[in-house]
Amino acid sequence: MVYLHLLTNTVHFIDVKKADSITLGKNQLSSLFKLAQAFPDQWIGWSTAENPIWEEFTSQAQNNYTMLSAGAAPAFICSVIDYIEDSPFINYSPNEWYPTWIMSADQGMTHASILNEIQALPSTQNFEYDINLLARVIQKQGVFCYAKLNKKDVIASTQLAYRFVAQTQKKRWVPFLFLCHVRYEKRFPVYAFAKALFKKQQDKKVDLLAIQQIEPSQKKEAINYDVVIPTMGRKQYLFDVLTDLSNQEIKPNQVIIVEQNADPESNSELDYIFDDWSFTIKHLFTHQTGACNARNISLGKTTADWILLFDDDVRVPVDFMAQLQHTLISTKVKAITVACLQKGEKETQQTVKQWPYFGSGCSLVHREIVDRCKFDKALEHGYGEDVDFGMQIRRAGYDVIYAPQIQILHLKAPVGGFREKRIFPWSTDNIQPKPSPHIMYFRKKNYSENQLKGYKLVQWFKNYGKLGSFLPWRHNRLFNKAWESSKKYANSL
């Protein structure tokens, strides 16, 4: 490993033969790129400490397309970013490793192969700003970013904050941030706002596909896994799913099916579960409907190291699990969501990447996660239970990775499914809650106060004119009533 000491602008070597000559300039980001060129097979780090300890970093670095940091979080980002960042990546747990693009300038590292693929990035001479701009650009393209952060009690630079938003978000978010400052903080940072309008978004494209396609160093035994499937009224579709699973190169140990039918006089229609399958089928029949309840029941019946959460109307190729195992070995992660595409849909993403969501019908998770996370029954019969499960995974110390190259077909069957139409207490209200109480519950549970404020302002604009009036003051009054209604019902879930 090679690292740059930021305070002295000197290079330090750990178990690396020193190069004949390395000429560094005053620009510290450029120095990292120069070190990467000189040592293309090494990890390139930075630190402000006299004698930094790297063991914890190297244990966290599971693959070469990783970026890590630890220390004080940048105040100029943390003071504003939650108004406009609608993702779980900024909700880090202090002093714990968390999947986030927010980087500390105190200490960190990334692999030289990533820096050499980028080659260069415009610099501001402010290393804290530059390293966060770099992480923000490359994370969404496939670099796994993790940090162990603590909050720094310093005054944030408003100009840097606006500049960062302008360079990392679409231009409309700059005036949106200004509106948030005016509306919620009674601040008028006109100069920072005006100056940011002239900054261009940094859209550096990075080809990480070659770095990610390194073959696993060794073949491992086939993973052992169980499959859980909630179903309701989709007999033939479920049969096709079981057929696809029986044709897999790597077959499941058991398939756990929770069949639901709200009719108290009904019985199971799945007569084929008693046929001779290449795996064990555990079948549970219940008159209680709901995806959260069904999945929690089935997860409690699993025994394998890995659990595949599946829908009852998907089709998969015979090498589906073989592809998943290959990706597990390459990425060394414990939660993977695959591309679940409808007929005619195309996936343009090519690299695996950190995922802000979670697919409860197309994901493979490790038993460690199942033992610590459960689907929140407060979200039963609504939406958001899968994204909430993903948030639980991250808070438990894991990450969710999206693998776009592994694709399954989602038939979106027109009949059955695990969601039944419900009449909620608010269904007959004159003023319908905005957003739905389930979404409000999810956001209040998982997002920061400023994220909720930013989301509220977005919804104010999205619903403009849809509540019965185009007059701004009347729309504002109607929207606030709908918002308060949503909060009231969310608290009762």
C-alpha positions as CSV (number, residue, x, y, z in Angstrom):
1,M,0.0,0.0,0.0
2,V,1.0,3.6,-0.7
3,Y,-0.5,6.6,1.0
4,L,-0.2,10.4,0.9
5,H,0.2,12.3,4.2
6,L,-2.0,15.3,3.6
7,L,-0.4,17.6,6.1
8,T,3.1,17.2,4.9
9,N,2.3,16.2,1.3
10,T,4.7,13.3,1.5
11,V,4.4,9.7,0.3
12,H,4.7,6.7,2.6
13,F,5.2,3.1,1.6
14,I,3.8,0.0,3.4
15,D,5.4,-3.3,2.1
16,V,6.0,-1.6,-1.2
17,K,9.3,-1.0,-3.0
18,K,9.9,2.7,-3.4
19,A,9.8,4.1,-6.9
20,D,12.9,5.9,-8.2
21,S,11.2,9.3,-8.4
22,I,7.7,10.6,-7.7
23,T,7.1,14.2,-8.3
24,L,4.0,15.5,-6.4
25,G,2.4,18.9,-6.9
26,K,0.4,20.9,-4.4
27,N,-2.8,19.5,-5.6
28,Q,-3.5,16.5,-3.4
29,L,-6.1,14.9,-5.6
30,S,-3.7,15.0,-8.5
31,S,-1.1,13.4,-6.3
32,L,-3.4,10.4,-5.7
33,F,-3.7,10.0,-9.5
34,K,0.1,10.2,-9.9
35,L,0.6,7.6,-7.2
36,A,-1.9,5.3,-8.9
37,Q,0.1,5.6,-12.1
38,A,3.3,4.8,-10.3
39,F,1.8,1.8,-8.4
40,P,-1.0,0.4,-10.6
41,D,-1.4,-2.7,-8.5
42,Q,-1.6,-1.1,-5.1
43,W,-4.1,0.5,-2.8
44,I,-3.7,4.3,-2.7
45,G,-4.5,6.0,0.5
46,W,-4.6,9.4,2.2
47,S,-4.3,10.4,5.9
48,T,-3.8,13.3,8.2
49,A,-2.5,11.2,11.1
50,E,1.2,10.7,11.8
51,N,1.0,7.0,12.1
52,P,-2.3,5.8,10.6
53,I,-3.5,2.2,11.2
54,W,-4.7,0.5,8.0
55,E,-5.6,-3.0,9.2
56,E,-9.3,-2.1,9.6
57,F,-9.4,-0.7,6.1
58,T,-7.8,-3.7,4.5
59,S,-10.2,-6.0,6.3
60,Q,-13.1,-4.0,4.8
61,A,-11.8,-4.0,1.3
62,Q,-13.4,-7.1,-0.2
63,N,-12.6,-6.2,-3.8
64,N,-10.6,-3.8,-6.0
65,Y,-13.6,-1.6,-6.9
66,T,-14.0,-0.3,-3.3
67,M,-13.4,3.1,-1.7
68,L,-13.1,3.5,2.0
69,S,-12.7,6.4,4.5
70,A,-13.0,7.0,8.2
71,G,-13.0,10.2,10.4
72,A,-15.0,13.4,10.4
73,A,-17.8,13.8,7.9
74,P,-17.6,16.9,5.7
75,A,-19.8,19.6,7.2
76,F,-20.5,21.3,3.9
77,I,-22.2,18.2,2.7
78,C,-24.0,17.0,5.8
79,S,-25.5,20.4,6.4
80,V,-27.5,20.4,3.2
81,I,-27.5,17.1,1.4
82,D,-30.5,15.6,3.1
83,Y,-32.8,18.2,1.6
84,I,-32.1,16.9,-1.8
85,E,-30.7,13.4,-1.5
86,D,-33.6,10.9,-1.4
87,S,-31.5,7.8,-0.8
88,P,-30.3,5.7,2.2
89,F,-26.7,6.4,1.5
90,I,-26.5,9.6,3.6
91,N,-28.1,8.1,6.7
92,Y,-24.9,6.7,8.1
93,S,-24.6,5.3,11.6
94,P,-21.9,7.3,13.5
95,N,-18.7,5.4,14.1
96,E,-19.9,2.3,12.2
97,W,-19.0,1.2,8.7
98,Y,-21.9,2.1,6.4
99,P,-22.5,2.1,2.6
100,T,-22.2,5.8,1.7
101,W,-20.4,8.0,-0.9
102,I,-19.7,10.6,1.8
103,M,-16.0,10.5,2.4
104,S,-13.8,11.8,5.2
105,A,-10.6,13.6,4.4
106,D,-9.0,12.3,7.6
107,Q,-8.1,8.8,6.3
108,G,-9.2,6.7,3.4
109,M,-8.1,4.6,0.4
110,T,-9.1,3.2,-3.0
111,H,-7.4,1.0,-5.5
112,A,-5.1,2.3,-8.1
113,S,-7.0,0.5,-10.9
114,I,-10.0,2.8,-10.2
115,L,-7.9,6.0,-10.3
116,N,-6.1,4.9,-13.4
117,E,-9.5,4.2,-15.1
118,I,-10.6,7.8,-14.2
119,Q,-7.2,9.3,-15.0
120,A,-8.1,12.8,-13.9
121,L,-10.9,14.9,-12.3
122,P,-11.1,18.7,-12.1
123,S,-9.9,19.9,-8.7
124,T,-10.7,22.8,-6.4
125,Q,-7.5,22.6,-4.3
126,N,-9.8,21.6,-1.5
127,F,-9.1,17.9,-0.9
128,E,-12.2,17.3,1.3
129,Y,-14.4,18.7,-1.5
130,D,-12.5,16.8,-4.2
131,I,-12.5,13.4,-2.6
132,N,-16.3,13.7,-2.0
133,L,-16.9,14.8,-5.6
134,L,-14.9,11.8,-6.8
135,A,-16.8,9.4,-4.6
136,R,-20.2,10.8,-5.6
137,V,-19.3,10.4,-9.3
138,I,-17.9,6.9,-9.2
139,Q,-20.2,5.3,-6.7
140,K,-23.3,5.4,-9.0
141,Q,-21.1,3.8,-11.7
142,G,-20.1,0.7,-9.7
143,V,-17.5,1.6,-7.0
144,F,-18.5,0.2,-3.6
145,C,-18.1,3.1,-1.1
146,Y,-18.1,2.7,2.6
147,A,-17.2,5.0,5.5
148,K,-16.9,5.1,9.2
149,L,-17.9,8.7,10.0
150,N,-18.5,11.0,12.9
151,K,-19.9,14.5,12.8
152,K,-17.6,17.5,12.9
153,D,-18.8,20.5,14.9
154,V,-17.7,23.2,12.5
155,I,-19.4,25.9,10.5
156,A,-20.2,24.6,7.1
157,S,-19.3,26.5,3.9
158,T,-22.6,27.4,2.1
159,Q,-20.7,28.2,-1.1
160,L,-19.1,24.8,-1.2
161,A,-22.4,23.1,-0.5
162,Y,-24.2,24.9,-3.4
163,R,-21.2,24.2,-5.7
164,F,-21.3,20.5,-4.7
165,V,-25.0,20.3,-5.5
166,A,-24.5,22.0,-8.8
167,Q,-21.7,19.6,-9.8
168,T,-23.4,16.4,-8.7
169,Q,-27.1,16.9,-9.3
170,K,-29.3,18.1,-12.1
171,K,-29.5,21.9,-12.3
172,R,-33.0,22.2,-10.9
173,W,-31.8,21.0,-7.5
174,V,-29.8,24.2,-7.0
175,P,-32.9,26.5,-6.8
176,F,-34.7,23.8,-4.9
177,L,-32.0,23.9,-2.2
178,F,-32.4,27.7,-2.1
179,L,-36.2,27.2,-1.6
180,C,-35.5,24.8,1.3
181,H,-33.2,27.3,3.0
182,V,-35.7,30.1,2.6
183,R,-38.7,27.9,3.6
184,Y,-37.3,25.9,6.5
185,E,-34.3,28.0,7.8
186,K,-35.3,31.5,6.9
187,R,-31.9,31.9,5.2
188,F,-31.2,33.7,1.9
189,P,-27.8,32.5,0.6
190,V,-28.2,34.5,-2.6
191,Y,-24.5,34.8,-3.5
192,A,-23.8,31.0,-3.1
193,F,-27.0,30.2,-5.1
194,A,-26.1,32.6,-7.9
195,K,-22.5,31.4,-8.1
196,A,-23.5,27.8,-8.3
197,L,-25.8,28.4,-11.3
198,F,-22.7,28.8,-13.4
199,K,-21.1,25.4,-12.4
200,K,-21.5,22.5,-14.7
201,Q,-22.5,19.0,-13.5
202,Q,-19.5,16.6,-13.3
203,D,-20.6,13.7,-15.4
204,K,-17.2,11.9,-15.8
205,K,-17.9,8.4,-17.3
206,V,-15.8,5.6,-15.9
207,D,-15.5,2.2,-17.5
208,L,-15.4,-0.2,-14.5
209,L,-16.6,-3.3,-16.3
210,A,-13.1,-4.7,-16.8
211,I,-12.2,-4.2,-13.2
212,Q,-15.4,-5.9,-12.0
213,Q,-15.1,-8.9,-14.4
214,I,-12.0,-10.4,-12.7
215,E,-12.6,-14.1,-12.4
216,P,-12.9,-15.5,-8.9
217,S,-9.5,-16.9,-7.8
218,Q,-11.0,-20.3,-6.9
219,K,-14.0,-22.4,-7.5
220,K,-16.2,-23.0,-4.5
221,E,-18.7,-25.6,-3.6
222,A,-22.3,-24.9,-4.8
223,I,-24.1,-22.6,-2.3
224,N,-26.9,-24.2,-0.3
225,Y,-30.0,-22.1,-0.4
226,D,-33.7,-22.1,0.4
227,V,-36.4,-20.3,-1.6
228,V,-39.4,-18.5,-0.1
229,I,-42.4,-17.6,-2.2
230,P,-45.7,-16.0,-1.0
231,T,-48.5,-16.7,-3.4
232,M,-52.2,-16.1,-3.8
233,G,-54.4,-17.3,-6.7
234,R,-51.6,-18.0,-9.2
235,K,-51.6,-21.8,-9.5
236,Q,-50.1,-22.1,-13.0
237,Y,-47.7,-19.3,-12.6
238,L,-46.3,-20.8,-9.4
239,F,-46.0,-24.2,-11.1
240,D,-43.8,-22.6,-13.8
241,V,-41.6,-21.0,-11.1
242,L,-41.1,-24.4,-9.4
243,T,-40.3,-25.9,-12.8
244,D,-37.6,-23.3,-13.4
245,L,-36.1,-23.9,-10.0
246,S,-36.0,-27.7,-10.6
247,N,-34.1,-27.1,-13.8
248,Q,-31.4,-25.0,-12.1
249,E,-27.8,-26.2,-12.3
250,I,-27.6,-25.4,-8.6
251,K,-30.9,-26.6,-7.0
252,P,-32.4,-25.3,-3.8
253,N,-32.5,-27.4,-0.6
254,Q,-36.2,-26.5,-0.1
255,V,-38.9,-24.2,-1.4
256,I,-41.2,-22.7,1.3
257,I,-44.5,-21.6,-0.1
258,V,-47.0,-19.6,1.9
259,E,-50.3,-19.8,0.1
260,Q,-53.0,-17.3,1.1
261,N,-56.7,-17.2,0.6
262,A,-58.9,-14.8,2.5
263,D,-62.0,-17.0,2.1
264,P,-62.4,-18.9,5.4
265,E,-64.1,-21.8,3.5
266,S,-61.2,-22.2,1.0
267,N,-58.5,-24.9,0.8
268,S,-55.2,-25.1,-1.1
269,E,-55.4,-25.4,-4.9
270,L,-51.7,-26.4,-5.2
271,D,-52.2,-30.1,-5.9
272,Y,-48.9,-30.4,-7.7
273,I,-46.8,-29.7,-4.6
274,F,-47.1,-33.4,-3.8
275,D,-45.4,-34.4,-7.1
276,D,-41.8,-35.6,-7.2
277,W,-39.7,-32.5,-7.2
278,S,-35.9,-32.3,-7.0
279,F,-36.1,-30.4,-3.7
280,T,-38.3,-30.4,-0.6
281,I,-41.4,-28.3,-0.6
282,K,-42.7,-26.9,2.6
283,H,-46.3,-25.6,2.1
284,L,-48.2,-23.4,4.5
285,F,-51.8,-22.4,3.9
286,T,-53.3,-19.4,5.7
287,H,-56.5,-17.3,5.5
288,Q,-54.5,-14.3,6.6
289,T,-53.4,-12.3,3.7
290,G,-50.3,-10.0,3.5
291,A,-46.9,-10.1,2.0
292,C,-45.1,-9.1,5.2
293,N,-46.7,-11.8,7.3
294,A,-46.2,-14.5,4.6
295,R,-42.5,-13.7,4.1
296,N,-41.8,-13.5,7.9
297,I,-43.5,-16.9,8.3
298,S,-41.5,-18.5,5.5
299,L,-38.2,-16.9,6.6
300,G,-38.7,-18.5,10.0
301,K,-38.9,-22.0,8.3
302,T,-35.6,-21.6,6.4
303,T,-32.4,-23.5,7.4
304,A,-29.9,-22.9,4.6
305,D,-27.0,-20.4,4.6
306,W,-28.6,-18.4,1.8
307,I,-32.3,-17.5,1.2
308,L,-33.7,-16.6,-2.2
309,L,-36.8,-14.3,-1.9
310,F,-38.9,-14.9,-4.9
311,D,-42.2,-13.8,-6.6
312,D,-44.7,-16.3,-7.9
313,D,-44.8,-15.0,-11.4
314,V,-41.2,-14.9,-12.6
315,R,-39.2,-17.0,-15.1
316,V,-35.5,-17.7,-14.8
317,P,-32.9,-19.3,-17.0
318,V,-31.2,-22.6,-16.0
319,D,-28.0,-20.9,-15.1
320,F,-29.6,-18.3,-12.9
321,M,-28.2,-19.6,-9.6
322,A,-24.8,-20.3,-11.1
323,Q,-24.7,-16.6,-12.2
324,L,-25.7,-15.6,-8.6
325,Q,-23.0,-17.8,-7.1
326,H,-20.3,-16.3,-9.4
327,T,-21.4,-12.8,-8.4
328,L,-21.3,-13.7,-4.7
329,I,-17.7,-15.0,-5.0
330,S,-16.6,-11.9,-7.0
331,T,-18.3,-9.2,-4.8
332,K,-18.1,-11.0,-1.4
333,V,-21.4,-9.3,-0.4
334,K,-24.4,-10.8,1.5
335,A,-27.4,-9.2,-0.2
336,I,-27.9,-9.1,-4.0
337,T,-30.9,-7.9,-5.9
338,V,-31.1,-9.0,-9.6
339,A,-32.7,-7.3,-12.5
340,C,-36.4,-8.1,-12.6
341,L,-37.6,-7.0,-16.0
342,Q,-40.9,-7.1,-17.7
343,K,-41.2,-8.2,-21.3
344,G,-39.6,-5.7,-23.6
345,E,-37.7,-3.9,-20.9
346,K,-33.9,-3.4,-21.4
347,E,-31.3,-2.8,-18.6
348,T,-28.6,-0.4,-19.6
349,Q,-26.6,-0.7,-16.4
350,Q,-23.7,-3.1,-16.9
351,T,-21.7,-3.0,-13.7
352,V,-22.8,-4.2,-10.3
353,K,-23.4,-1.3,-8.0
354,Q,-24.6,-0.3,-4.5
355,W,-28.4,-0.2,-4.6
356,P,-30.6,2.3,-2.7
357,Y,-33.5,-0.1,-2.9
358,F,-34.2,-3.8,-2.3
359,G,-36.3,-6.3,-4.3
360,S,-38.3,-8.6,-2.1
361,G,-39.2,-10.8,-5.0
362,C,-35.8,-11.1,-6.7
363,S,-33.0,-11.0,-4.1
364,L,-30.6,-13.4,-2.4
365,V,-29.6,-12.7,1.2
366,H,-27.4,-14.5,3.7
367,R,-28.8,-16.1,6.9
368,E,-27.0,-13.5,9.0
369,I,-29.4,-10.9,7.5
370,V,-32.5,-13.1,7.9
371,D,-31.7,-13.6,11.6
372,R,-31.5,-9.8,12.2
373,C,-34.1,-8.4,9.9
374,K,-37.9,-8.9,9.4
375,F,-40.5,-7.4,7.2
376,D,-42.3,-4.6,9.0
377,K,-46.0,-5.6,9.4
378,A,-47.0,-1.9,9.8
379,L,-46.5,-1.7,6.0
380,E,-48.8,-4.7,5.4
381,H,-51.1,-4.3,2.3
382,G,-49.4,-1.1,1.4
383,Y,-46.1,-0.4,-0.3
384,G,-42.5,0.1,0.8
385,E,-42.0,-3.1,2.9
386,D,-39.2,-4.2,0.6
387,V,-37.3,-0.9,0.6
388,D,-37.7,-0.8,4.4
389,F,-36.2,-4.3,4.6
390,G,-33.2,-2.9,2.6
391,M,-32.9,-0.1,5.2
392,Q,-32.8,-2.7,8.0
393,I,-30.0,-4.6,6.1
394,R,-27.8,-1.5,6.0
395,R,-28.4,-0.6,9.6
396,A,-27.4,-4.1,10.5
397,G,-24.0,-3.5,9.0
398,Y,-24.5,-5.0,5.5
399,D,-25.0,-3.6,2.0
400,V,-27.4,-4.2,-0.9
401,I,-25.8,-4.8,-4.3
402,Y,-27.7,-4.7,-7.6
403,A,-26.5,-7.2,-10.3
404,P,-28.0,-6.0,-13.6
405,Q,-26.3,-8.7,-15.6
406,I,-28.4,-11.4,-13.8
407,Q,-31.9,-11.0,-15.3
408,I,-35.2,-12.6,-14.7
409,L,-38.5,-12.1,-16.4
410,H,-41.4,-10.6,-14.4
411,L,-44.7,-11.6,-16.0
412,K,-46.8,-9.3,-13.9
413,A,-49.6,-11.8,-13.8
414,P,-53.0,-10.2,-14.2
415,V,-54.6,-12.5,-11.6
416,G,-53.8,-13.3,-8.0
417,G,-50.6,-12.2,-6.3
418,F,-50.0,-11.6,-2.7
419,R,-51.6,-8.1,-2.4
420,E,-55.3,-7.9,-2.0
421,K,-57.4,-4.8,-2.4
422,R,-58.1,-3.3,1.0
423,I,-60.4,-0.6,2.2
424,F,-58.3,1.5,4.6
425,P,-59.7,3.9,7.2
426,W,-58.9,6.9,5.0
427,S,-60.4,5.5,1.8
428,T,-63.6,7.5,2.2
429,D,-62.1,10.8,3.5
430,N,-62.9,13.9,1.6
431,I,-59.3,14.9,1.6
432,Q,-57.1,11.9,0.8
433,P,-53.8,11.7,2.6
434,K,-50.7,12.7,0.6
435,P,-48.5,10.7,0.4
436,S,-50.1,7.4,1.3
437,P,-49.8,6.7,5.1
438,H,-47.7,3.7,4.4
439,I,-45.1,5.8,2.5
440,M,-45.3,8.4,5.2
441,Y,-44.7,5.7,7.9
442,F,-41.7,4.4,5.9
443,R,-40.1,7.8,5.5
444,K,-40.6,8.9,9.1
445,K,-39.1,5.7,10.2
446,N,-36.0,5.7,8.0
447,Y,-35.2,9.2,6.8
448,S,-33.9,12.3,8.5
449,E,-36.0,15.3,9.4
450,N,-34.5,17.4,6.6
451,Q,-35.1,14.6,4.1
452,L,-38.7,14.6,5.1
453,K,-38.9,18.4,4.6
454,G,-37.3,18.1,1.2
455,Y,-39.7,15.3,0.2
456,K,-42.6,17.4,1.4
457,L,-41.6,20.3,-0.8
458,V,-41.2,17.9,-3.8
459,Q,-44.7,16.6,-3.2
460,W,-46.0,20.1,-3.0
461,F,-44.9,20.8,-6.5
462,K,-45.9,17.3,-7.8
463,N,-49.4,17.7,-6.6
464,Y,-49.9,21.3,-7.7
465,G,-53.3,21.6,-9.2
466,K,-54.3,18.0,-8.4
467,L,-56.0,18.8,-5.1
468,G,-58.7,21.0,-6.5
469,S,-57.1,24.4,-7.0
470,F,-54.3,26.1,-9.0
471,L,-54.3,29.1,-6.6
472,P,-51.0,28.9,-4.7
473,W,-52.5,29.8,-1.3
474,R,-55.5,27.5,-1.7
475,H,-53.3,24.6,-3.0
476,N,-51.0,25.2,0.0
477,R,-53.9,24.9,2.4
478,L,-55.3,21.7,0.8
479,F,-51.8,20.1,0.6
480,N,-51.1,20.8,4.2
481,K,-54.4,19.2,5.2
482,A,-53.5,16.1,3.1
483,W,-50.0,16.0,4.6
484,E,-51.3,16.2,8.2
485,S,-53.9,13.5,7.4
486,S,-51.1,11.2,6.1
487,K,-49.0,11.8,9.3
488,K,-52.1,11.0,11.5
489,Y,-52.8,7.7,9.8
490,A,-49.1,6.8,9.6
491,N,-48.9,7.1,13.3
492,S,-51.8,4.6,13.7
493,L,-50.2,1.9,11.5
